[in-house]
Amino acid sequence: MNLIIMAIESSCDETSVAIIHNKKILSNIINSQKIHKNYGGVIPELASRNHQKIIISIINKALKNAKIKLNQLNAIAFTRGPGLLGSLLIGASFAKSISLSLKIPLISINHIHAHILSNFINKPKPKFPFLCCIVSGGHTQIIIIRNYLCANKIGETKDDAIGEAIDKISKLININYPGGAILDIYAKYGNKNKFKFPITIVPRLNFSFSGIKTAFLYFLKKNKKKNKNFIKKNKFNICASIQESIIETLINKLKKAIKQTNIKYITIGGGVASNSRLKNKLTKLSGNKIKIFIPNSQYCIDNAGMIAMTAYYKYLNNKFSNLKTCIVPKNL
C-alpha cells in the first residue's frame, strides 16, 4: 500500500503539520507560540488567532520538506480533542476544507491516543499489551494498550495534571512560563534531598498533585518570613527537591500498576516525558523483564507526527470521519 496522509495538530499553542508515508514520518513541522510567555500561560483567544495566521505556511512547509504535493495525499487527519475550543476549530476547519476540495478521507484523532502511539514512530517499539503513562500539562493517566485502537484507562489525576502542577510551582519561585523545562534544568544543579515535600497518596492508581502544590506554597511562605531572599539563595535546591517529590509520586503509581497488571512493557507520552529526572527514574525501572520506551523529544510535545501515525492505523481499519464531525474540547 502506498499511503500518504497529512496531519494537523492544533489542540493548544503549537501549530503543527506532518506528512506520513506508510509508517514513515517525512516531515513534522512544529511552531510554538512565544507570545504566551508575556502572560505566564496560554491565552486561548491569542492561541486560536495565531493558529489562523500561520497554519497555511506550516502546511506548505510540511509539504515542501516531505517533497509531497497536495494532490498526492490519500487522507487528511486532525486533532478532534481534547484541547482548546478555538485552537481545535482552526485545525478541524482546515482539514475539512482539504478533505472536501481533494475528495479524500477525513480522519479525526484523539490527542491522548496520539501521545500513546507516538511510541511507534521510532524504534524500538513496544509489544502489546503495554502500559502507557500520559504526562502533560493537561493530563496524567495510566492506560493499558491492547492494540493500536483499543485502550483502557486504569488511573488518572483527580485534580491538577503533573505538567500543570509543575508550571504553577515554577511561577511561585519566579520561573517564567513555560516553567517545567527551566525547573528541570535548575534541578540538575541542586540537592534533591535538601528539602522534603509530601508524596501524595490517593486510592487505587489515581493521582493528586494539588496537595503537593499547597504544601509547597506554605513551605515558601514559612521560609520567606525567616529570610526574604530564601528563594533566590536556594532556587536550585528547591527545584531539585520539589521535582523529586512530584516524579516520585508518579513512579510509585507506575510501579503499582506494573505489579497489578503484570505488564512488562512500559511507555510514556506527553510533554513531561522530556523531563530528565523522569527519564532517569524510568530507565532505572528497566530490568527484571521490564522494558521502557520513551519517544524522541520532538514527539513528546504536542506535534502532528503522532497525529499522523495514529491516522495511519485508523485508515488501515477504515475508521473515518465526515464533515459533520465536531471537535470535543473536553476528554473524549
C-alpha positions as CSV (number, residue, x, y, z in Angstrom):
1,M,0.0,0.0,0.0
2,N,1.3,3.5,-0.9
3,L,-0.5,5.6,1.7
4,I,0.3,9.3,2.2
5,I,-1.5,11.2,5.0
6,M,-1.3,14.8,6.1
7,A,-2.0,15.5,9.8
8,I,-2.8,18.8,11.6
9,E,-2.3,19.3,15.4
10,S,-3.7,22.5,16.9
11,S,-5.0,21.5,20.3
12,C,-3.2,24.2,22.3
13,D,-0.5,26.7,21.3
14,E,1.6,24.5,18.9
15,T,0.7,24.7,15.2
16,S,2.0,21.5,13.7
17,V,1.6,19.7,10.4
18,A,3.2,16.4,9.5
19,I,3.3,14.1,6.4
20,I,3.5,10.3,6.8
21,H,4.2,7.8,4.0
22,N,3.0,4.5,5.2
23,K,4.7,4.3,8.7
24,K,7.5,6.8,8.0
25,I,7.3,10.4,9.0
26,L,8.5,12.5,6.1
27,S,8.1,15.9,7.9
28,N,6.9,17.1,11.2
29,I,6.8,20.9,11.4
30,I,6.1,22.4,14.9
31,N,5.6,26.1,15.5
32,S,5.4,27.1,19.2
33,Q,3.7,30.4,20.0
34,K,6.1,32.5,22.1
35,I,3.6,35.3,22.7
36,H,2.1,33.4,25.7
37,K,5.3,33.9,27.7
38,N,4.2,37.5,28.2
39,Y,1.2,36.4,30.1
40,G,2.6,33.5,32.1
41,G,0.3,30.9,30.4
42,V,-1.6,30.1,27.3
43,I,-4.3,32.7,26.3
44,P,-6.9,30.7,24.3
45,E,-8.0,33.7,22.1
46,L,-4.4,34.5,21.2
47,A,-3.7,30.9,20.5
48,S,-6.5,30.4,18.0
49,R,-5.7,33.7,16.2
50,N,-2.0,32.7,15.9
51,H,-3.1,29.2,14.5
52,Q,-5.2,31.0,11.9
53,K,-2.3,33.3,10.9
54,I,0.4,30.7,10.5
55,I,-1.3,27.4,9.6
56,I,-1.1,27.8,5.8
57,S,2.6,28.5,5.9
58,I,3.1,25.4,8.2
59,I,1.1,23.2,5.7
60,N,3.2,24.5,2.8
61,K,6.5,23.9,4.7
62,A,5.5,20.4,5.7
63,L,4.6,19.5,2.1
64,K,7.9,21.0,0.8
65,N,10.1,19.2,3.4
66,A,8.3,15.9,2.6
67,K,8.7,16.6,-1.1
68,I,5.0,15.8,-1.5
69,K,2.3,17.7,-3.5
70,L,-1.1,18.3,-2.1
71,N,-2.8,16.2,-4.8
72,Q,-0.7,13.2,-3.7
73,L,-2.5,12.9,-0.3
74,N,-4.7,9.9,0.3
75,A,-6.2,11.3,3.5
76,I,-6.1,14.3,5.9
77,A,-6.2,14.0,9.7
78,F,-6.8,16.5,12.5
79,T,-6.9,16.6,16.3
80,R,-10.5,16.4,17.4
81,G,-9.7,16.9,21.1
82,P,-9.2,17.3,24.0
83,G,-7.8,20.8,23.8
84,L,-8.8,24.5,23.5
85,L,-12.0,25.1,21.6
86,G,-10.8,27.9,19.3
87,S,-7.5,26.2,18.6
88,L,-9.2,22.8,17.7
89,L,-11.6,24.6,15.4
90,I,-8.8,26.1,13.3
91,G,-7.2,22.7,12.7
92,A,-10.5,20.9,12.1
93,S,-11.7,23.6,9.6
94,F,-8.6,23.4,7.5
95,A,-8.6,19.6,7.5
96,K,-12.2,19.5,6.4
97,S,-11.6,22.1,3.7
98,I,-8.7,20.0,2.3
99,S,-10.8,16.8,2.6
100,L,-13.7,18.4,0.7
101,S,-11.6,20.0,-2.0
102,L,-9.4,16.9,-2.7
103,K,-12.2,14.5,-2.1
104,I,-10.1,12.4,0.3
105,P,-11.0,10.7,3.6
106,L,-11.1,12.7,6.8
107,I,-9.7,11.2,10.0
108,S,-10.3,12.7,13.4
109,I,-7.8,11.9,16.2
110,N,-8.0,11.7,20.0
111,H,-5.0,13.8,21.2
112,I,-4.3,11.3,24.1
113,H,-4.5,8.3,21.7
114,A,-1.9,10.1,19.6
115,H,0.5,10.5,22.5
116,I,0.3,6.8,23.1
117,L,1.1,5.8,19.5
118,S,4.0,8.3,19.4
119,N,5.9,5.3,20.8
120,F,5.6,3.6,17.4
121,I,7.3,6.4,15.3
122,N,10.8,5.3,16.1
123,K,12.5,2.1,17.1
124,P,12.5,0.2,19.4
125,K,8.7,-0.3,19.6
126,P,6.6,-1.8,22.4
127,K,4.7,-5.0,22.1
128,F,1.0,-5.4,23.1
129,P,-0.2,-5.3,25.7
130,F,1.7,-2.4,27.3
131,L,1.2,0.3,29.9
132,C,1.4,4.0,28.8
133,C,1.7,6.8,31.3
134,I,0.5,10.1,29.8
135,V,2.2,13.0,31.5
136,S,1.4,16.5,30.1
137,G,0.1,20.0,31.1
138,G,-3.5,18.8,30.8
139,H,-3.4,15.1,31.6
140,T,-1.9,12.5,33.9
141,Q,-3.2,8.9,33.2
142,I,-2.1,5.3,33.2
143,I,-3.6,3.3,30.3
144,I,-3.5,-0.3,29.2
145,I,-3.0,-0.5,25.5
146,R,-4.2,-3.8,24.0
147,N,-3.8,-3.0,20.3
148,Y,-3.5,0.1,18.1
149,L,-7.1,1.1,18.6
150,C,-8.0,-0.4,22.0
151,A,-7.1,1.2,25.3
152,N,-8.4,1.0,28.9
153,K,-7.7,3.8,31.4
154,I,-6.9,2.4,34.8
155,G,-5.7,5.6,36.6
156,E,-5.8,9.4,36.3
157,T,-5.3,12.6,38.2
158,K,-8.2,13.8,40.4
159,D,-7.1,17.4,40.2
160,D,-4.1,19.0,38.6
161,A,-2.2,17.3,35.8
162,I,1.5,16.8,36.5
163,G,2.6,19.5,33.9
164,E,0.1,21.9,35.3
165,A,1.3,21.4,38.8
166,I,5.0,21.9,37.8
167,D,4.2,25.1,35.9
168,K,2.2,26.6,38.8
169,I,5.0,25.7,41.3
170,S,7.5,27.3,38.9
171,K,5.5,30.5,39.0
172,L,5.7,30.6,42.8
173,I,9.5,30.7,42.6
174,N,9.6,33.3,39.8
175,I,10.4,31.0,36.8
176,N,9.0,32.2,33.6
177,Y,6.4,30.3,31.5
178,P,6.8,27.5,30.5
179,G,8.3,26.7,33.8
180,G,8.7,22.9,33.6
181,A,11.7,22.9,31.3
182,I,13.5,25.6,33.2
183,L,12.8,24.0,36.6
184,D,14.2,20.7,35.2
185,I,17.5,22.5,34.2
186,Y,17.8,24.2,37.6
187,A,17.2,20.9,39.4
188,K,20.3,19.4,37.9
189,Y,22.4,21.8,39.9
190,G,20.5,21.3,43.2
191,N,20.4,18.7,46.0
192,K,17.2,16.7,45.7
193,N,17.3,15.8,49.4
194,K,17.7,19.3,50.7
195,F,14.0,19.9,51.4
196,K,11.3,17.3,52.0
197,F,7.8,17.5,50.4
198,P,4.9,15.1,50.7
199,I,4.3,12.3,48.3
200,T,0.6,12.3,47.8
201,I,-1.3,9.0,48.4
202,V,-4.7,8.5,46.8
203,P,-6.7,5.3,46.3
204,R,-6.0,2.8,43.5
205,L,-3.9,4.0,40.6
206,N,-5.1,7.6,40.6
207,F,-3.0,10.7,41.2
208,S,-3.3,14.0,43.0
209,F,-0.9,16.9,42.7
210,S,-2.9,19.7,44.4
211,G,-1.7,18.7,47.8
212,I,2.0,18.9,46.8
213,K,1.3,22.3,45.3
214,T,-0.4,23.5,48.5
215,A,2.4,22.2,50.7
216,F,4.9,23.9,48.5
217,L,3.1,27.2,48.9
218,Y,3.1,27.0,52.7
219,F,6.8,26.0,52.6
220,L,7.7,29.1,50.7
221,K,5.6,31.4,53.0
222,K,7.2,30.0,56.1
223,N,10.8,30.3,54.9
224,K,10.3,33.7,53.2
225,K,9.2,35.1,56.6
226,K,12.5,34.0,58.0
227,N,14.6,35.2,55.0
228,K,13.1,37.3,52.3
229,N,15.9,36.1,49.9
230,F,15.2,32.4,50.6
231,I,14.1,31.6,47.1
232,K,17.0,33.4,45.4
233,K,19.6,31.7,47.7
234,N,18.1,28.2,47.4
235,K,16.5,28.1,44.0
236,F,18.5,25.1,42.7
237,N,17.9,23.0,45.8
238,I,14.2,24.0,45.9
239,C,13.8,22.9,42.2
240,A,15.6,19.6,42.7
241,S,13.6,18.8,45.9
242,I,10.1,19.6,44.7
243,Q,10.7,17.9,41.3
244,E,11.9,14.7,43.1
245,S,8.7,14.6,45.1
246,I,6.5,15.1,42.1
247,I,8.3,12.5,40.0
248,E,8.5,10.0,42.8
249,T,4.7,10.3,43.2
250,L,4.3,9.3,39.5
251,I,6.9,6.5,39.7
252,N,5.2,4.9,42.7
253,K,1.9,4.7,40.9
254,L,3.6,3.3,37.8
255,K,5.3,0.6,39.9
256,K,1.9,-0.3,41.5
257,A,0.3,-0.5,38.0
258,I,3.1,-2.9,36.8
259,K,2.6,-5.1,39.8
260,Q,-1.2,-5.2,39.5
261,T,-1.3,-5.8,35.7
262,N,1.9,-7.8,35.4
263,I,2.6,-6.0,32.2
264,K,6.3,-5.6,31.5
265,Y,6.3,-3.2,28.5
266,I,6.1,0.4,29.8
267,T,5.8,3.6,27.6
268,I,5.3,7.2,28.3
269,G,3.8,10.1,26.3
270,G,3.2,13.9,26.7
271,G,5.4,16.9,27.2
272,V,6.6,16.0,30.7
273,A,8.1,12.8,29.1
274,S,11.0,15.1,28.2
275,N,11.8,15.7,31.9
276,S,15.4,14.4,32.5
277,R,14.7,13.2,36.1
278,L,11.6,11.2,35.0
279,K,13.6,9.6,32.2
280,N,16.4,8.7,34.7
281,K,14.0,7.1,37.1
282,L,12.2,5.2,34.3
283,T,15.5,3.9,33.0
284,K,16.2,2.5,36.5
285,L,13.0,0.6,36.3
286,S,14.4,-1.4,33.3
287,G,15.4,-4.9,34.1
288,N,13.7,-8.0,35.5
289,K,11.9,-8.3,32.2
290,I,10.6,-4.7,32.4
291,K,11.3,-2.7,29.2
292,I,10.9,1.1,29.0
293,F,10.1,3.0,25.8
294,I,10.4,6.8,25.6
295,P,9.6,8.8,22.4
296,N,12.1,11.1,20.8
297,S,11.8,14.7,22.3
298,Q,10.0,16.1,19.3
299,Y,7.3,13.5,19.6
300,C,6.8,14.2,23.4
301,I,5.5,17.7,23.0
302,D,2.2,18.4,21.0
303,N,3.1,17.5,17.4
304,A,1.4,16.4,14.2
305,G,3.8,13.4,13.8
306,M,1.9,11.5,16.4
307,I,-1.4,12.5,14.9
308,A,-0.2,11.2,11.5
309,M,0.9,7.8,13.0
310,T,-2.4,7.4,14.7
311,A,-4.2,8.3,11.5
312,Y,-2.3,5.7,9.6
313,Y,-3.6,2.9,11.8
314,K,-7.1,4.3,11.8
315,Y,-7.0,4.4,7.9
316,L,-6.0,0.7,7.8
317,N,-9.0,-0.1,10.0
318,N,-11.4,2.1,7.9
319,K,-12.1,4.5,10.9
320,F,-13.0,7.6,9.0
321,S,-14.9,10.8,10.0
322,N,-17.0,13.2,7.9
323,L,-17.7,16.9,7.6
324,K,-20.2,16.7,10.4
325,T,-17.7,15.5,12.9
326,C,-17.4,18.0,15.8
327,I,-14.4,18.8,17.9
328,V,-14.5,17.8,21.6
329,P,-12.6,20.2,23.8
330,K,-13.0,18.0,26.9
331,N,-11.8,14.5,27.4
332,L,-13.1,12.1,24.7
